[in-house]
Amino acid sequence: MGSGKQRWKIYFHKPSNQNHPPKEFVCPISGSLMVDPVIVSSGHTFERNCINACLSLEFKPTLPDGSTPDFSTLIPNLALKAAILNWCHSTLFSPPKPLDFYSAEKLVRSLMLSSKPKTELIKKPVQLSVVVAAEAGLTRAASRESTSSEESVTAAGTRPATPLPLTTRPSCYSSSSSSDIEGLNPHSLEEDEFVAKLKSSQIFEQEEALVSLRKMTRTRDELRVHLCTHRLLSTIRPLITSRYGSIQVNAVASLVNLSLENQNKVKMVRSGIVPPLIDVLKGGLPESQDHAAGVLFSLALEEQNKTAIGVLGALPPLLNALRSESERTRHDAALALYHLSSVQSNRVKLIKLGAVQTLLGMAKSGHMTSRVLLVLCNLAVSFEGRVAMLDGGAVECFVEMLKRDEFDSESTRESCVTALLGLSHGGLRFKGLAKDANAEEVLKKVEETVKERGREKVRKIVEVLNEKDEEEEAVDWEELLNSDGDTASSKASTRSRVQQQGNTTDS
């Protein structure tokens, strides 16, 4: 009996161990069994990704005994790892699951917020100073900074100009106040340090450098110019498509900041960053896609880049990005397409891609009308664009939009008139489609509500509708077709009369 009781006693003690793992098996930061324990210089042991997250966020936790660990050296604790697995096996405890970097980063952020008065930032006098607040990294500041400039859309022939208030900075760009980077010393930001960290085999070092680069170039114009070198861009390029989300996001976000300076734009395209940006736009993380569209828009502002960006294949993913769930991605993609479509070669590419039907469909549904009309204005400039738009029902679409008058701004209404003016150079076909859509009556009502520049465009369209071709003046075709005495001699006489009038006109 005694031995039986002893067996039962041992049996019931095993589950108690499951609820109380040995203290040395638990990471002080995560509070969970360690999967990849490492010893740091101060002698403490932590889960590796918890240390990586602390280093990334420059956070030193305060331990229960009041001490702070030294993370300068990490040594795998293989003996402890084996002991943990043996303990799990002997106590029927489920083996611990790996803690990914992003979960660890979340834990550290929570710890930073809960122990804010005790938080200390790591001081590195000679190395990069990473200034990262708890909400920095994968999140953006709520404030945005944008300026506006007037752009013009021209139509063939009369080439009218329409001022369009467009931001010159991507909507994904956000600037922080100068206090966010107060104390940074530009002279300490050596390119060699960035390149060394970006090329490091340690993920946390790559992320540290990218977060620092992103933060420092957010408001400092001189830093954007100083750090935008071919060497640094070449180092960032492979990180754009990194499988680590934080690296991917911060790499592309850093490029947004660098692209804001005009003197950097051509250099960036020549460095070869456009193809990986296209890959991100096709299948990157949602936030990375926001930034990728923003970089392409910013680079497309430079005239020398427009043809190259189109040749490199950016047009299809930008067109597809118009259907993105992210408003920022949609808007920056539309503005990128607007600037790229000012080049004839890109207009032809867009037409072959079926962009006209996509854009007209969006305009009809009221989806991003102001941005979509900008691109359609550019397409209406070219012969190929006019043909595709006339085939796609653009005249009826624009006239109906003007009739409903549900535009969000005066500039959007004027863009619609500008697009219609571009189509008015489509000859007799435009006249026929405009007549069927009752365009003249609608335009006369629009003329009373638009500003002077818009009224001038409306008058030009109406003039085109009221023009008569020389052939129509020379021959009354309706009377000729209705005549009963159509003999061979009368036909010859008619042809001779038309030819004589034509010769007189030519002379």
C-alpha positions as CSV (number, residue, x, y, z in Angstrom):
1,M,0.0,0.0,0.0
2,G,2.8,2.3,0.9
3,S,4.5,2.0,-2.4
4,G,1.2,2.6,-4.2
5,K,0.6,5.8,-2.3
6,Q,4.1,6.9,-3.2
7,R,3.4,6.3,-6.8
8,W,0.2,8.4,-6.7
9,K,2.1,11.1,-4.9
10,I,4.7,11.3,-7.6
11,Y,2.0,11.3,-10.3
12,F,0.2,14.3,-8.9
13,H,3.4,16.3,-8.5
14,K,4.1,16.3,-12.2
15,P,1.2,18.6,-13.2
16,S,2.3,21.1,-10.6
17,N,5.7,21.5,-12.4
18,Q,3.7,22.3,-15.5
19,N,2.3,25.5,-13.9
20,H,5.6,26.5,-12.3
21,P,8.6,26.3,-14.7
22,P,12.0,26.9,-13.0
23,K,12.6,30.6,-12.8
24,E,15.9,30.3,-14.7
25,F,14.0,28.8,-17.7
26,V,11.9,32.0,-18.1
27,C,12.9,35.1,-20.1
28,P,12.7,38.2,-17.8
29,I,11.2,40.2,-20.7
30,S,8.6,37.9,-22.2
31,G,7.8,35.9,-19.0
32,S,7.7,32.7,-21.1
33,L,9.9,29.7,-21.5
34,M,12.9,30.5,-23.7
35,V,13.3,28.8,-27.1
36,D,16.6,30.4,-28.1
37,P,18.3,31.6,-24.8
38,V,21.4,33.7,-25.0
39,I,23.7,35.0,-22.3
40,V,24.6,38.7,-22.5
41,S,27.7,40.5,-21.2
42,S,26.2,41.2,-17.8
43,G,25.6,37.5,-17.3
44,H,21.8,37.6,-17.6
45,T,20.0,35.2,-20.0
46,F,17.1,36.3,-22.3
47,E,15.2,35.1,-25.3
48,R,17.2,36.2,-28.4
49,N,14.4,38.1,-30.1
50,C,13.6,40.0,-27.0
51,I,17.2,41.3,-27.0
52,N,16.9,42.1,-30.7
53,A,13.7,44.1,-30.0
54,C,15.4,46.0,-27.2
55,L,18.3,46.8,-29.3
56,S,16.1,47.9,-32.2
57,L,14.1,50.2,-29.9
58,E,17.2,51.3,-27.9
59,F,15.6,50.2,-24.6
60,K,17.3,48.9,-21.5
61,P,14.9,47.1,-19.2
62,T,15.2,47.3,-15.5
63,L,15.4,43.9,-13.9
64,P,13.6,42.9,-10.6
65,D,16.9,43.3,-8.7
66,G,17.2,46.9,-10.0
67,S,20.1,46.1,-12.4
68,T,20.2,46.8,-16.1
69,P,21.6,44.2,-18.6
70,D,24.5,44.8,-21.0
71,F,23.5,43.7,-24.5
72,S,26.8,44.4,-26.1
73,T,27.6,40.6,-26.5
74,L,25.3,37.7,-27.2
75,I,26.4,34.1,-26.6
76,P,24.0,31.1,-27.3
77,N,23.2,29.2,-24.1
78,L,23.0,25.7,-25.5
79,A,23.2,24.0,-22.2
80,L,20.1,25.9,-20.9
81,K,18.3,25.3,-24.1
82,A,18.8,21.5,-23.7
83,A,17.8,21.7,-20.1
84,I,14.5,23.4,-21.0
85,L,13.7,20.8,-23.6
86,N,14.5,17.9,-21.2
87,W,12.4,19.5,-18.5
88,C,9.4,19.8,-20.9
89,H,9.8,16.2,-21.9
90,S,10.0,14.9,-18.4
91,T,7.1,16.9,-17.1
92,L,4.9,16.5,-20.1
93,F,5.0,20.2,-20.6
94,S,4.4,21.4,-24.2
95,P,7.7,22.6,-25.7
96,P,7.8,26.4,-26.1
97,K,6.9,28.0,-29.4
98,P,9.4,30.3,-31.1
99,L,8.9,34.0,-30.4
100,D,9.1,36.0,-33.6
101,F,10.7,39.4,-33.7
102,Y,7.5,41.3,-34.2
103,S,5.8,39.7,-31.2
104,A,8.9,40.4,-29.1
105,E,8.9,44.0,-30.3
106,K,5.3,44.4,-29.3
107,L,6.2,43.1,-25.8
108,V,9.1,45.5,-25.5
109,R,7.0,48.4,-26.6
110,S,4.4,47.6,-23.9
111,L,7.2,47.3,-21.4
112,M,8.6,50.7,-22.4
113,L,5.2,52.3,-21.9
114,S,4.6,50.7,-18.5
115,S,8.1,51.6,-17.3
116,K,8.4,55.0,-19.0
117,P,10.0,56.8,-16.0
118,K,12.7,54.1,-15.8
119,T,13.4,54.0,-19.6
120,E,16.9,54.9,-20.6
121,L,18.2,55.3,-24.2
122,I,21.5,53.6,-25.1
123,K,24.2,56.2,-25.6
124,K,26.6,55.5,-28.5
125,P,28.9,58.5,-28.9
126,V,30.7,57.3,-32.0
127,Q,28.0,55.0,-33.5
128,L,24.7,55.9,-35.1
129,S,22.2,57.6,-32.8
130,V,18.9,55.9,-33.4
131,V,16.1,58.1,-32.2
132,V,13.0,56.0,-32.1
133,A,10.0,56.7,-29.9
134,A,7.7,53.9,-28.8
135,E,5.3,54.5,-31.6
136,A,8.0,54.8,-34.3
137,G,9.1,52.0,-36.6
138,L,6.2,50.4,-38.4
139,T,3.7,53.3,-37.6
140,R,3.6,56.7,-39.1
141,A,3.1,60.1,-37.5
142,A,-0.5,61.4,-37.9
143,S,0.6,64.8,-39.2
144,R,1.4,65.3,-42.8
145,E,3.3,68.1,-44.5
146,S,2.6,68.9,-48.1
147,T,3.0,71.8,-50.5
148,S,1.1,72.5,-53.6
149,S,2.1,73.6,-57.1
150,E,0.2,74.3,-60.2
151,E,0.6,71.8,-62.9
152,S,-0.9,72.1,-66.4
153,V,-2.6,69.8,-68.8
154,T,-2.4,70.6,-72.5
155,A,-4.6,69.6,-75.3
156,A,-3.5,69.5,-78.9
157,G,-4.1,72.4,-81.2
158,T,-5.1,75.2,-78.8
159,R,-3.1,73.7,-76.0
160,P,-5.1,75.2,-73.1
161,A,-3.5,75.2,-69.6
162,T,-5.4,74.1,-66.5
163,P,-3.8,74.8,-63.1
164,L,-4.2,71.7,-60.9
165,P,-3.3,71.8,-57.2
166,L,-1.1,68.8,-56.8
167,T,1.0,67.9,-53.8
168,T,4.7,67.7,-54.5
169,R,5.2,65.2,-51.8
170,P,3.8,61.7,-51.5
171,S,0.8,61.3,-49.2
172,C,2.7,58.6,-47.4
173,Y,5.3,61.1,-46.3
174,S,4.9,62.5,-42.9
175,S,7.2,65.0,-41.2
176,S,7.8,65.2,-37.5
177,S,8.7,68.4,-35.6
178,S,12.3,69.4,-35.2
179,S,12.1,68.3,-31.6
180,D,11.9,64.7,-32.7
181,I,15.5,64.8,-33.9
182,E,16.8,67.4,-31.6
183,G,20.4,66.8,-30.6
184,L,21.4,64.9,-33.8
185,N,24.8,65.8,-35.1
186,P,24.9,65.6,-38.9
187,H,28.7,65.2,-38.8
188,S,28.4,61.9,-36.9
189,L,26.3,60.4,-39.6
190,E,29.0,58.7,-41.5
191,E,28.1,56.9,-44.7
192,D,30.5,54.1,-43.7
193,E,28.6,53.4,-40.5
194,F,25.3,53.1,-42.3
195,V,26.7,50.8,-45.0
196,A,28.4,48.6,-42.4
197,K,25.2,48.2,-40.5
198,L,23.1,47.7,-43.6
199,K,25.4,44.9,-44.8
200,S,25.5,43.3,-41.3
201,S,24.3,39.7,-41.0
202,Q,22.5,40.7,-37.9
203,I,18.9,41.6,-38.7
204,F,18.5,44.0,-35.8
205,E,21.6,46.0,-37.0
206,Q,20.0,46.3,-40.5
207,E,16.8,47.5,-38.9
208,E,18.6,49.8,-36.6
209,A,20.3,51.6,-39.4
210,L,17.1,51.8,-41.5
211,V,15.0,53.2,-38.7
212,S,17.8,55.7,-38.0
213,L,18.1,56.7,-41.7
214,R,14.3,57.1,-41.9
215,K,14.1,59.2,-38.8
216,M,17.0,61.5,-39.7
217,T,15.9,62.2,-43.3
218,R,12.4,63.0,-42.3
219,T,13.0,66.7,-41.9
220,R,16.6,67.4,-42.6
221,D,17.1,68.5,-46.2
222,E,20.8,68.6,-46.0
223,L,20.9,65.0,-44.7
224,R,18.8,63.8,-47.6
225,V,21.3,65.2,-50.0
226,H,24.4,64.2,-48.0
227,L,23.3,60.6,-47.5
228,C,21.8,59.9,-51.0
229,T,25.0,58.4,-52.5
230,H,25.2,55.6,-55.1
231,R,27.0,53.4,-52.5
232,L,24.3,53.8,-49.9
233,L,21.4,53.3,-52.4
234,S,23.1,50.2,-53.7
235,T,23.2,48.9,-50.1
236,I,19.6,49.6,-49.5
237,R,18.4,48.1,-52.8
238,P,18.4,44.4,-51.8
239,L,16.7,45.3,-48.5
240,I,13.7,46.8,-50.3
241,T,12.3,43.3,-50.9
242,S,13.4,41.8,-47.6
243,R,11.2,39.1,-46.1
244,Y,11.5,40.9,-42.8
245,G,8.6,43.3,-42.7
246,S,10.2,46.0,-40.5
247,I,13.3,46.1,-42.8
248,Q,11.1,46.2,-45.9
249,V,8.9,49.0,-44.6
250,N,11.7,51.2,-43.2
251,A,13.9,50.7,-46.4
252,V,11.1,52.0,-48.7
253,A,10.1,54.7,-46.2
254,S,13.7,56.0,-46.2
255,L,13.6,56.2,-50.0
256,V,10.5,58.3,-49.8
257,N,12.4,60.8,-47.7
258,L,15.5,60.8,-49.9
259,S,13.3,61.2,-53.0
260,L,12.0,64.6,-51.8
261,E,15.1,66.4,-52.9
262,N,15.1,67.3,-56.6
263,Q,18.8,66.6,-57.0
264,N,18.4,63.1,-55.7
265,K,15.6,61.9,-58.1
266,V,17.7,61.1,-61.2
267,K,20.5,59.6,-59.0
268,M,18.0,57.2,-57.4
269,V,16.5,56.0,-60.6
270,R,20.0,55.4,-62.0
271,S,20.9,53.4,-58.9
272,G,18.5,50.7,-59.9
273,I,15.9,51.0,-57.1
274,V,12.8,51.1,-59.4
275,P,12.6,47.3,-60.2
276,P,12.5,46.3,-56.5
277,L,10.0,49.1,-55.8
278,I,7.8,47.6,-58.5
279,D,8.2,44.2,-56.8
280,V,7.0,45.7,-53.5
281,L,4.1,47.4,-55.3
282,K,3.1,44.0,-56.7
283,G,3.3,41.9,-53.6
284,G,4.9,43.7,-50.6
285,L,3.4,44.5,-47.2
286,P,0.5,47.1,-47.4
287,E,2.5,49.8,-45.7
288,S,5.5,49.1,-48.0
289,Q,3.1,49.4,-51.0
290,D,2.0,52.8,-49.6
291,H,5.7,54.0,-49.6
292,A,6.6,52.4,-52.9
293,A,3.8,54.2,-54.7
294,G,5.0,57.4,-53.0
295,V,8.6,56.9,-54.1
296,L,7.5,56.3,-57.7
297,F,5.3,59.4,-57.6
298,S,8.1,61.5,-56.2
299,L,10.6,60.3,-58.8
300,A,8.1,60.8,-61.6
301,L,8.1,64.5,-60.9
302,E,11.5,64.7,-62.6
303,E,11.2,65.0,-66.3
304,Q,14.3,62.9,-67.0
305,N,12.9,60.0,-65.0
306,K,9.5,59.6,-66.7
307,T,10.5,57.5,-69.8
308,A,12.9,55.3,-67.7
309,I,10.2,54.5,-65.1
310,G,7.8,53.5,-67.9
311,V,10.4,51.4,-69.6
312,L,11.3,49.6,-66.4
313,G,7.7,48.4,-66.1
314,A,6.1,50.6,-63.4
315,L,2.9,51.4,-65.3
316,P,1.0,48.0,-64.9
317,P,1.5,47.8,-61.1
318,L,0.6,51.5,-60.7
319,L,-2.5,51.0,-62.7
320,N,-3.4,48.0,-60.5
321,A,-2.6,50.0,-57.4
322,L,-5.6,52.3,-58.2
323,R,-7.7,49.4,-56.8
324,S,-5.7,49.2,-53.6
325,E,-7.5,49.2,-50.2
326,S,-5.1,51.9,-49.0
327,E,-6.2,55.4,-49.9
328,R,-2.6,56.6,-49.8
329,T,-1.5,53.9,-52.3
330,R,-4.4,54.8,-54.6
331,H,-3.7,58.5,-54.5
332,D,0.1,58.4,-54.9
333,A,-0.3,55.8,-57.7
334,A,-2.8,58.0,-59.6
335,L,-0.5,61.0,-59.3
336,A,2.5,58.9,-60.5
337,L,0.4,57.9,-63.5
338,Y,-0.5,61.5,-64.1
339,H,3.1,62.7,-64.3
340,L,4.3,59.6,-66.2
341,S,1.5,60.0,-68.8
342,S,2.8,63.4,-69.8
343,V,5.3,61.5,-71.9
344,Q,3.9,60.1,-75.2
345,S,5.6,56.7,-74.9
346,N,4.0,56.1,-71.6
347,R,0.6,57.2,-72.9
348,V,0.8,54.6,-75.6
349,K,1.7,51.9,-73.0
350,L,-1.2,52.9,-70.8
351,I,-3.6,52.7,-73.7
352,K,-2.4,49.2,-74.6
353,L,-2.8,48.2,-71.0
354,G,-6.5,49.1,-71.2
355,A,-6.1,52.1,-68.9
356,V,-8.8,54.1,-70.6
357,Q,-11.6,51.6,-69.6
358,T,-10.3,51.4,-66.1
359,L,-10.1,55.1,-65.6
360,L,-13.4,55.8,-67.2
361,G,-15.0,53.2,-65.0
362,M,-13.6,54.9,-62.0
363,A,-14.8,58.3,-63.2
364,K,-18.3,57.0,-63.7
365,S,-18.5,55.5,-60.3
366,G,-17.1,58.7,-58.6
367,H,-14.1,56.8,-57.3
368,M,-11.0,59.1,-57.1
369,T,-12.6,61.4,-59.7
370,S,-10.1,64.3,-59.4
371,R,-7.0,62.1,-59.7
372,V,-8.5,60.0,-62.5
373,L,-9.4,63.0,-64.6
374,L,-5.9,64.2,-64.5
375,V,-4.6,61.1,-66.2
376,L,-7.5,61.2,-68.7
377,C,-6.6,64.8,-69.6
378,N,-3.1,63.7,-70.5
379,L,-4.4,60.7,-72.6
380,A,-6.7,63.0,-74.5
381,V,-3.8,65.0,-75.8
382,S,-2.6,62.1,-78.0
383,F,-4.2,60.7,-81.1
384,E,-4.2,57.2,-79.7
385,G,-5.7,58.4,-76.5
386,R,-8.5,60.2,-78.2
387,V,-9.4,57.2,-80.3
388,A,-9.5,54.9,-77.3
389,M,-11.5,57.4,-75.2
390,L,-14.0,58.0,-78.0
391,D,-14.4,54.2,-78.4
392,G,-14.8,53.9,-74.6
393,G,-17.7,56.4,-74.3
394,A,-15.7,59.2,-72.8
395,V,-17.7,62.0,-74.4
396,E,-21.0,60.7,-72.9
397,C,-19.3,60.1,-69.6
398,F,-17.8,63.6,-69.3
399,V,-21.0,65.3,-70.5
400,E,-23.1,63.3,-67.9
401,M,-20.6,64.3,-65.2
402,L,-20.9,68.0,-66.1
403,K,-24.7,67.6,-66.2
404,R,-24.8,66.1,-62.7
405,D,-22.3,68.7,-61.4
406,E,-21.3,66.6,-58.4
407,F,-17.6,67.6,-58.4
408,D,-15.7,67.9,-55.2
409,S,-14.0,71.1,-56.3
410,E,-13.8,73.7,-59.1
411,S,-10.5,72.3,-60.3
412,T,-12.1,68.8,-60.8
413,R,-14.9,70.4,-62.9
414,E,-12.3,72.2,-64.9
415,S,-10.3,69.0,-65.4
416,C,-13.5,67.4,-66.9
417,V,-13.9,70.3,-69.3
418,T,-10.2,70.1,-70.2
419,A,-10.5,66.4,-71.0
420,L,-13.6,67.1,-73.2
421,L,-11.6,69.9,-74.9
422,G,-8.9,67.4,-75.7
423,L,-11.4,65.0,-77.3
424,S,-12.9,67.9,-79.4
425,H,-9.9,67.5,-81.7
426,G,-11.3,64.1,-82.7
427,G,-13.1,65.6,-85.8
428,L,-16.5,64.5,-87.1
429,R,-16.7,61.6,-84.7
430,F,-16.5,63.8,-81.7
431,K,-19.2,66.0,-83.1
432,G,-21.5,63.1,-83.6
433,L,-20.9,61.7,-80.1
434,A,-21.3,65.1,-78.6
435,K,-24.5,65.8,-80.4
436,D,-26.0,62.5,-79.2
437,A,-25.0,63.4,-75.7
438,N,-26.6,66.8,-76.0
439,A,-23.2,68.3,-75.1
440,E,-23.8,71.9,-76.3
441,E,-26.8,72.5,-74.1
442,V,-25.0,71.1,-71.0
443,L,-21.9,73.1,-71.8
444,K,-23.8,76.4,-72.0
445,K,-25.1,75.8,-68.5
446,V,-21.6,75.0,-67.3
447,E,-20.3,78.2,-68.9
448,E,-22.4,80.2,-66.4
449,T,-20.9,78.5,-63.4
450,V,-17.2,78.1,-64.1
451,K,-14.5,80.7,-63.8
452,E,-13.0,82.6,-66.7
453,R,-10.5,80.0,-67.7
454,G,-13.1,77.3,-67.7
455,R,-15.5,79.5,-69.7
456,E,-12.8,80.0,-72.3
457,K,-12.5,76.2,-72.7
458,V,-16.2,75.7,-72.9
459,R,-16.5,78.3,-75.6
460,K,-13.8,76.6,-77.7
461,I,-15.6,73.3,-77.4
462,V,-18.9,74.9,-78.5
463,E,-17.1,76.5,-81.4
464,V,-15.8,73.1,-82.6
465,L,-19.4,71.7,-82.4
466,N,-20.7,74.6,-84.5
467,E,-18.0,74.5,-87.1
468,K,-19.0,73.2,-90.6
469,D,-16.6,71.3,-92.8
470,E,-15.8,72.7,-96.3
471,E,-17.3,69.6,-97.9
472,E,-20.6,70.1,-96.1
473,E,-20.7,73.7,-97.4
474,A,-19.8,72.7,-101.0
475,V,-22.4,70.0,-101.5
476,D,-25.8,69.6,-100.0
477,W,-25.5,65.8,-99.6
478,E,-29.0,65.4,-98.2
479,E,-30.5,67.0,-101.3
480,L,-28.3,64.9,-103.6
481,L,-29.2,61.6,-101.9
482,N,-32.9,62.4,-102.1
483,S,-32.9,63.4,-105.8
484,D,-34.6,61.0,-108.3
485,G,-32.7,61.9,-111.4
486,D,-29.3,60.3,-110.5
487,T,-28.0,59.7,-114.0
488,A,-24.4,59.1,-114.9
489,S,-24.2,62.6,-116.4
490,S,-25.6,64.3,-113.3
491,K,-23.1,62.4,-111.1
492,A,-20.3,63.5,-113.3
493,S,-21.6,67.1,-113.2
494,T,-21.7,67.0,-109.4
495,R,-18.2,65.6,-109.2
496,S,-16.9,68.3,-111.5
497,R,-18.6,71.0,-109.5
498,V,-17.1,69.7,-106.2
499,Q,-13.7,69.5,-107.8
500,Q,-13.9,73.1,-109.1
501,Q,-14.9,74.4,-105.7
502,G,-12.2,72.5,-104.1
503,N,-9.6,73.9,-106.5
504,T,-10.9,77.4,-105.9
505,T,-10.6,76.9,-102.1
506,D,-7.0,75.6,-102.4
507,S,-6.0,78.5,-104.6
